[in-house]
């Protein structure tokens, strides 16, 4: 039975893309840290976007955030 590990597959894809784009070969640890940081960055952007949208929604209402 062959079970694919999605994390390992994503790491390999990321490492290959990074090598093609920047000419730098990453270790598994470096690739994992880069992907972890990238996901954290986009998570922060999503939270900021939600807050801005919520503030715009209530801008003219009596509710103040």
HELIX and SHEET records of a PDB file:
HELIX    1   1 UNK A    6  UNK A   22  1                                  17    
HELIX    2   2 UNK A   28  UNK A   57  1                                  30    
END                                                                             
